[in-house]
């Protein structure tokens, strides 16, 4: 599968890295590496992960670090939509009716 990132997802990953880098550069590297490893799993098995209330969006949990990766699948392309920590309020895409962050 081909991978594509929405600008929001790239901004999310950048913000996560910046936030964590101020606290622990090595920790930030580990978290970002785990996020990208999860994205690779999504690309390899895109239909294996949980659907959200929005039928176009699926979610994969990066369990060790409690991040969730929201993505859609169209044809042979996986589009990474949004990445967020589970401690934050639910994203509109997780609730009935879908939406954006």
Secondary structure, 3 states (H helix, E strand, C coil): CEEEECHHHHHHHHHHHHHHHHHCHHHHHHHHHHHHHHHHHHHHCCCCCEECCCCCCEEEEEHHHCEEEEEEEECCEEEEEEEEECCCCCCHHHCCCCCCC
